[in-house]
Amino acid sequence: MPDTHRPDRPELFTWEFAADPYPAYAWLREHAPVHRTTLPSGVDAWLVTRYADARQALADGRLSKNPGHHSAQAHRSGRVGIPGERQADLMTHLLNIDPPDHTRLRRLVSKAFTPRRIAAFEPRVQQLTDRLIDGFAARGTADLIHEFAFPLPIYAICDLLGVPAEDQDDFCDWAGMMLRHTKPGQRAPQRGGVGRAVKRIRTYLADLIHRKRADLGDDLISGLIRASDHGEHLTENEAAAMAFILLFAGFETTVNLIGNGLYALLRNPGQRALLQASVERGESGLLETGIEELLRYDGPVELATWRFATRPLEIGGMAIPEGDPVLVVLAAADRDPARFADENTLDLARTDNPHLGFGHGIHYCIGAPLARLEGRAALATLLTRLPDLALDADPADLRWRGGLIMRGLRELPVSFTPETGRAAD
């Protein structure tokens, strides 16, 4: 058994750890690759840190997504899962269910993320990207999290869901409450704000579903309604829960993909220069491999969402008792030197890159094509329109958002030569 009591064992889940968890993960991979620890919430869980073990765990049918295999009280209290989702009757979504219900719901929702549909959505993503940049390009400074990376995916997923334009700013506010994201000068959300935001979204979605039934469109919520009306056995609660999780999981992943990706480029000027030159030449190859490398190097999802052992099993030589939570550390697996050469080096041209940034197996992120599209549009447009973009803060002063699953910056201050000739929207 690995010795997890050595004096040099790193402390997990501190603010220092949040700023740079990779040295601690390297220690765990070497000395305690499957490690039982107490999380900040008080829940005891297993952390899986090696690539081979991570892939096995992500695809292991003995690890359930259903919190019922652990502790209903832990879920009700928000110590596992999304705070407030049980009280809001939003449990029946892809992150909480197993086959056969998972298979049925994923088949329905996957129709919104076909390559054809994502390709058709590209002009709208580009329009949103340019509109947001227009809002700060003439100023010469910006916070790229608050003014760009945060609103872009929210407005995009709202369009896909069919949320009317006049309601989308409300969604933006509720999403900010769920992430405890505050605008500059705004007070921090009060305790319990996540649960209140979830309840407001649930109430809104129930009303929107009723309105859509009378006026179906070509959006995702209309598609879910059509499925429930044509023998697919999709309940209204399931439709609301699916819309909710696509908003919650879809937008936060992309916020962090854009934010972490831009920060990595600003901290690696040689790689940023290569990408900028490639984009200026109108090439797409380095942008596509670059997005994959940014997902591997400092991806938006640090730990895969909760899994629970349905029976005793073994991972990496460690015995996992029935009912125990298992958290696959994607950030650690994607820097495993046993799988990735020069694992701590950002190499945008890396082609041997089967990263786990979007997961693996039947729970692979269904919105990955949209996140990639938004990431490509965001990086290419910023590097083209603001070519001298520079970090406008000491990296040591940047704050990372506290949390267990996601990894992302609270702010990303930048400066650049003001753009002229384009009016703000």
Legacy VTK file of the C-alpha trace (Angstrom):
# vtk DataFile Version 3.0
C-alpha trace
ASCII
DATASET POLYDATA
POINTS 425 float
0.000 0.000 0.000
1.385 3.457 -0.840
2.664 5.399 2.167
0.360 8.433 2.385
1.796 9.607 5.726
5.211 10.745 4.539
6.168 14.163 5.933
6.459 15.666 2.465
2.859 14.815 1.537
1.340 18.022 0.093
-1.707 19.666 1.613
-4.733 19.535 -0.679
-7.553 22.028 -1.276
-5.832 25.115 0.128
-5.772 28.463 -1.693
-2.146 27.792 -2.607
-3.132 24.407 -3.990
-5.922 26.011 -6.067
-3.432 28.388 -7.713
-1.178 25.515 -8.824
-2.336 21.979 -7.989
0.028 20.235 -10.391
2.999 19.638 -8.030
0.633 18.055 -5.501
-0.911 15.887 -8.180
2.555 14.791 -9.314
3.279 13.687 -5.734
0.025 11.748 -5.554
0.632 10.031 -8.917
4.004 8.801 -7.641
3.237 7.980 -4.008
-0.542 7.572 -3.606
-2.148 7.284 -7.056
-5.501 6.141 -5.618
-5.797 8.183 -2.456
-8.596 8.386 0.107
-8.966 11.880 1.518
-11.435 14.100 3.333
-12.784 16.820 1.068
-13.464 20.391 2.257
-17.163 19.466 2.498
-16.356 16.726 5.018
-17.079 13.877 2.589
-14.455 11.126 2.351
-13.647 10.208 -1.246
-11.045 8.453 -3.373
-8.891 10.542 -5.749
-7.675 8.711 -8.869
-4.651 10.473 -10.395
-2.866 8.202 -12.917
-3.946 8.219 -16.558
-4.459 4.468 -16.968
-6.456 4.215 -13.740
-8.469 7.312 -14.671
-9.526 5.885 -18.037
-10.506 2.625 -16.366
-12.572 4.390 -13.720
-14.330 6.718 -16.168
-15.583 3.735 -18.175
-16.247 1.341 -15.267
-19.922 0.393 -15.057
-19.509 -0.472 -11.373
-19.086 3.238 -10.651
-22.538 4.806 -10.713
-23.448 8.446 -11.290
-26.529 8.097 -9.094
-25.980 9.753 -5.663
-28.459 7.263 -4.230
-25.560 4.812 -4.053
-23.880 7.046 -1.475
-25.783 9.213 1.005
-29.040 11.023 0.356
-28.266 13.336 3.273
-24.909 14.315 1.742
-26.678 15.187 -1.494
-29.496 17.111 0.184
-26.943 19.203 2.071
-25.051 20.040 -1.119
-21.920 18.158 -0.072
-22.068 16.076 -3.264
-23.568 17.098 -6.597
-24.960 20.550 -7.391
-26.394 22.454 -4.396
-30.159 22.795 -4.606
-30.796 20.421 -7.508
-32.656 17.859 -5.381
-34.891 20.490 -3.780
-35.615 21.981 -7.217
-36.559 18.544 -8.633
-33.723 18.700 -11.179
-32.081 15.355 -10.464
-32.884 13.466 -13.659
-30.071 14.759 -15.854
-27.101 13.089 -17.511
-24.676 13.682 -14.619
-26.874 11.834 -12.110
-28.210 8.781 -13.931
-27.020 5.456 -15.324
-28.186 3.277 -18.233
-30.815 2.624 -19.428
-32.228 6.070 -18.541
-28.896 7.703 -19.364
-28.862 6.036 -22.787
-32.382 7.238 -23.571
-31.849 10.841 -22.477
-28.434 11.160 -24.094
-29.847 9.924 -27.404
-32.471 12.661 -27.322
-30.145 15.482 -26.347
-27.371 14.423 -28.728
-29.573 15.551 -31.610
-28.777 19.139 -30.619
-25.026 18.556 -30.905
-24.663 16.875 -34.280
-21.740 18.072 -36.436
-24.238 19.603 -38.874
-26.024 21.571 -36.188
-22.802 22.798 -34.576
-21.433 23.876 -37.966
-24.656 25.782 -38.640
-24.260 27.535 -35.267
-20.736 28.790 -36.038
-21.811 32.169 -37.541
-23.870 32.923 -34.425
-20.906 32.107 -32.149
-18.701 34.394 -34.231
-21.311 37.151 -34.039
-21.484 36.845 -30.246
-17.680 36.799 -30.012
-17.277 39.986 -32.040
-20.111 41.744 -30.193
-18.503 41.104 -26.826
-15.072 42.251 -28.006
-16.684 45.370 -29.474
-17.762 46.258 -25.939
-14.189 46.759 -24.689
-11.872 46.866 -27.736
-11.722 50.675 -27.905
-10.866 50.967 -24.204
-7.454 49.292 -24.163
-8.121 47.236 -21.014
-10.557 44.496 -20.060
-11.262 41.683 -17.645
-11.520 38.810 -20.086
-13.389 36.594 -17.624
-16.187 39.024 -16.739
-16.471 40.772 -20.105
-15.804 37.891 -22.477
-15.262 34.293 -21.322
-18.221 34.377 -18.915
-21.017 35.826 -21.106
-20.061 34.167 -24.419
-21.067 30.572 -23.576
-24.133 31.667 -21.599
-25.604 33.575 -24.540
-24.654 30.730 -26.885
-26.326 28.009 -24.812
-29.368 30.240 -24.284
-29.710 30.497 -28.066
-29.460 26.726 -28.422
-32.009 26.122 -25.674
-34.408 28.683 -27.142
-34.353 31.195 -24.271
-35.818 34.465 -25.642
-33.301 37.298 -26.025
-35.123 39.471 -23.495
-34.621 36.797 -20.796
-30.962 36.013 -21.437
-29.535 38.684 -19.132
-31.494 37.098 -16.270
-29.901 33.772 -17.125
-26.516 35.482 -17.048
-27.217 36.777 -13.522
-28.449 33.378 -12.288
-25.421 31.663 -13.797
-23.202 34.152 -11.973
-24.902 33.235 -8.699
-24.301 29.530 -9.343
-20.583 30.185 -9.909
-20.462 32.817 -7.155
-19.220 35.042 -9.958
-19.512 38.756 -9.207
-19.222 41.786 -11.426
-16.530 44.367 -10.565
-17.698 46.359 -7.538
-20.530 43.912 -6.805
-20.885 42.344 -3.366
-20.120 38.648 -3.059
-23.238 36.441 -3.193
-24.752 35.520 0.144
-24.471 31.991 1.473
-27.103 29.787 -0.124
-27.165 31.822 -3.309
-26.386 28.786 -5.456
-29.510 26.987 -4.258
-31.641 30.093 -4.814
-30.281 30.496 -8.355
-31.043 26.838 -9.122
-34.613 27.310 -7.851
-35.120 30.415 -10.004
-33.842 28.622 -13.091
-36.143 25.671 -12.380
-39.164 27.972 -12.065
-38.237 29.779 -15.262
-37.668 26.556 -17.231
-41.047 25.138 -16.162
-42.731 28.298 -17.454
-40.672 28.307 -20.666
-41.566 24.671 -21.405
-45.263 25.515 -21.083
-44.846 28.492 -23.424
-42.873 26.453 -25.950
-45.620 23.826 -26.173
-47.848 26.471 -27.757
-45.144 27.697 -30.152
-42.526 25.063 -30.944
-39.366 26.207 -32.679
-36.067 24.736 -33.888
-34.406 24.988 -30.488
-33.332 22.301 -28.023
-36.199 22.735 -25.556
-38.699 22.437 -28.410
-36.908 19.267 -29.479
-37.195 17.819 -25.983
-40.906 18.646 -25.939
-41.428 16.992 -29.323
-39.666 13.876 -28.030
-41.925 13.706 -24.992
-44.965 14.123 -27.216
-43.929 11.350 -29.607
-43.425 8.309 -27.441
-39.906 8.948 -26.111
-41.246 9.020 -22.534
-39.532 12.255 -21.567
-41.258 13.811 -18.574
-41.481 17.549 -17.971
-39.110 17.192 -15.031
-36.625 15.371 -17.250
-36.885 18.089 -19.898
-36.301 20.812 -17.301
-33.418 18.909 -15.719
-31.760 18.361 -19.091
-32.055 22.034 -20.021
-30.651 22.961 -16.612
-27.594 20.722 -16.776
-26.781 21.825 -20.327
-26.744 25.393 -19.069
-24.851 24.667 -15.854
-22.255 22.196 -17.158
-22.033 23.645 -20.663
-21.317 27.249 -19.902
-18.919 26.818 -16.955
-16.761 24.391 -18.911
-16.396 26.884 -21.736
-15.769 29.850 -19.403
-12.778 27.989 -18.002
-11.595 26.643 -21.359
-11.375 30.204 -22.700
-10.028 31.761 -19.493
-7.445 29.080 -18.680
-6.479 28.841 -22.339
-5.862 32.565 -22.724
-3.899 32.652 -19.486
-1.717 29.745 -20.628
-1.009 31.530 -23.928
-0.134 34.782 -22.161
2.262 32.860 -19.909
3.854 31.020 -22.866
4.693 33.781 -25.366
6.556 31.496 -27.766
3.545 29.218 -28.212
1.198 32.212 -28.396
3.336 33.736 -31.190
3.198 30.499 -33.190
-0.583 30.333 -32.869
-1.017 34.007 -33.699
1.054 33.684 -36.860
-0.874 30.574 -37.906
-4.231 32.278 -37.384
-3.114 35.364 -39.293
-2.214 33.101 -42.233
-5.751 31.716 -42.168
-4.648 28.239 -41.123
-6.755 26.065 -38.836
-4.481 23.136 -37.984
-2.549 24.654 -35.090
-5.719 26.208 -33.677
-7.414 22.792 -33.600
-4.495 20.928 -32.012
-3.933 23.935 -29.770
-7.417 23.727 -28.288
-6.814 20.053 -27.461
-3.484 20.887 -25.843
-5.006 23.656 -23.750
-7.651 21.165 -22.597
-4.855 18.830 -21.524
-2.436 21.382 -20.092
-4.793 23.305 -17.795
-8.279 22.107 -18.606
-11.592 23.526 -17.394
-12.648 20.418 -15.438
-10.180 19.530 -12.696
-12.032 16.531 -11.278
-14.633 14.478 -13.119
-18.092 14.624 -11.575
-19.050 12.298 -8.736
-19.083 8.528 -9.072
-20.121 5.991 -6.427
-19.074 2.354 -6.090
-22.086 0.061 -6.493
-20.077 -2.905 -5.210
-16.560 -3.492 -3.859
-13.970 -3.017 -6.609
-10.281 -2.375 -7.128
-8.674 0.636 -8.828
-4.909 0.907 -9.116
-4.410 -1.862 -6.598
-6.593 -0.192 -3.949
-9.792 -1.785 -2.637
-12.774 0.595 -2.944
-15.695 -0.323 -0.631
-19.275 -0.291 -1.862
-20.876 3.161 -1.571
-17.621 5.132 -1.490
-17.364 8.226 -3.733
-14.672 8.168 -6.414
-13.346 11.360 -8.027
-11.179 10.991 -11.129
-8.635 13.814 -11.191
-8.547 14.736 -14.873
-5.952 17.446 -14.268
-3.566 14.891 -12.771
-4.197 12.193 -15.381
-3.592 14.631 -18.230
-0.103 15.410 -16.926
0.881 11.804 -16.301
4.430 11.334 -17.695
3.629 7.670 -18.281
1.274 8.813 -21.058
2.370 12.300 -22.164
5.909 13.284 -23.130
7.071 16.575 -21.594
3.857 16.567 -19.610
4.379 19.988 -18.030
5.208 21.695 -21.336
2.578 23.503 -23.404
2.951 22.242 -26.981
0.151 23.498 -29.216
1.311 21.218 -32.047
1.013 18.068 -29.898
-0.778 15.390 -31.929
-0.471 12.328 -29.684
-2.974 13.776 -27.259
-5.778 11.490 -26.031
-6.498 13.806 -23.099
-9.379 13.293 -20.708
-10.410 16.948 -20.572
-13.968 16.107 -21.632
-14.046 12.746 -19.888
-14.200 9.253 -21.368
-16.772 6.528 -21.860
-20.554 6.904 -21.919
-20.411 10.118 -19.871
-18.069 11.898 -22.308
-19.130 15.559 -22.401
-22.032 15.850 -24.826
-21.392 19.567 -25.348
-17.713 19.124 -26.270
-18.223 20.100 -29.963
-19.849 23.389 -28.931
-17.140 24.137 -26.345
-14.444 23.512 -28.947
-16.215 25.782 -31.436
-16.503 28.580 -28.881
-12.882 28.111 -27.806
-11.593 28.337 -31.377
-13.676 31.422 -32.132
-12.646 33.142 -28.895
-8.906 32.574 -29.254
-8.673 33.247 -32.985
-10.728 36.453 -32.807
-8.925 37.893 -29.785
-5.486 37.168 -31.253
-6.524 38.716 -34.570
-8.302 41.823 -33.320
-6.087 42.523 -30.284
-2.688 41.218 -31.422
-0.650 42.794 -28.595
-2.889 41.453 -25.842
-0.905 41.312 -22.589
-1.534 40.217 -19.020
-2.206 43.307 -16.891
-1.568 41.772 -13.453
1.046 39.907 -11.486
0.220 36.197 -11.890
0.662 35.795 -8.125
-2.235 38.189 -7.573
-4.739 36.318 -9.731
-7.444 34.428 -7.853
-8.761 31.013 -8.815
-12.389 30.169 -8.224
-12.862 27.927 -5.215
-14.628 24.647 -5.862
-14.058 20.961 -6.296
-14.940 20.008 -9.868
-14.132 22.992 -12.086
-10.882 24.943 -12.426
-11.008 28.559 -13.533
-9.849 32.102 -12.901
-12.029 34.685 -11.172
-10.583 37.447 -13.322
-8.086 37.910 -16.157
-7.059 41.581 -16.508
-5.441 42.410 -19.839
-4.239 45.466 -21.718
-3.821 46.089 -25.435
-3.644 48.824 -28.033
-7.192 50.212 -28.323
-8.954 49.177 -31.484
-10.239 51.976 -33.678
-12.766 52.026 -36.465
-15.391 49.768 -34.882
-18.165 51.119 -32.712
-19.181 49.330 -29.544
-22.501 47.486 -29.698
LINES 1 426
425 0 1 2 3 4 5 6 7 8 9 10 11 12 13 14 15 16 17 18 19 20 21 22 23 24 25 26 27 28 29 30 31 32 33 34 35 36 37 38 39 40 41 42 43 44 45 46 47 48 49 50 51 52 53 54 55 56 57 58 59 60 61 62 63 64 65 66 67 68 69 70 71 72 73 74 75 76 77 78 79 80 81 82 83 84 85 86 87 88 89 90 91 92 93 94 95 96 97 98 99 100 101 102 103 104 105 106 107 108 109 110 111 112 113 114 115 116 117 118 119 120 121 122 123 124 125 126 127 128 129 130 131 132 133 134 135 136 137 138 139 140 141 142 143 144 145 146 147 148 149 150 151 152 153 154 155 156 157 158 159 160 161 162 163 164 165 166 167 168 169 170 171 172 173 174 175 176 177 178 179 180 181 182 183 184 185 186 187 188 189 190 191 192 193 194 195 196 197 198 199 200 201 202 203 204 205 206 207 208 209 210 211 212 213 214 215 216 217 218 219 220 221 222 223 224 225 226 227 228 229 230 231 232 233 234 235 236 237 238 239 240 241 242 243 244 245 246 247 248 249 250 251 252 253 254 255 256 257 258 259 260 261 262 263 264 265 266 267 268 269 270 271 272 273 274 275 276 277 278 279 280 281 282 283 284 285 286 287 288 289 290 291 292 293 294 295 296 297 298 299 300 301 302 303 304 305 306 307 308 309 310 311 312 313 314 315 316 317 318 319 320 321 322 323 324 325 326 327 328 329 330 331 332 333 334 335 336 337 338 339 340 341 342 343 344 345 346 347 348 349 350 351 352 353 354 355 356 357 358 359 360 361 362 363 364 365 366 367 368 369 370 371 372 373 374 375 376 377 378 379 380 381 382 383 384 385 386 387 388 389 390 391 392 393 394 395 396 397 398 399 400 401 402 403 404 405 406 407 408 409 410 411 412 413 414 415 416 417 418 419 420 421 422 423 424
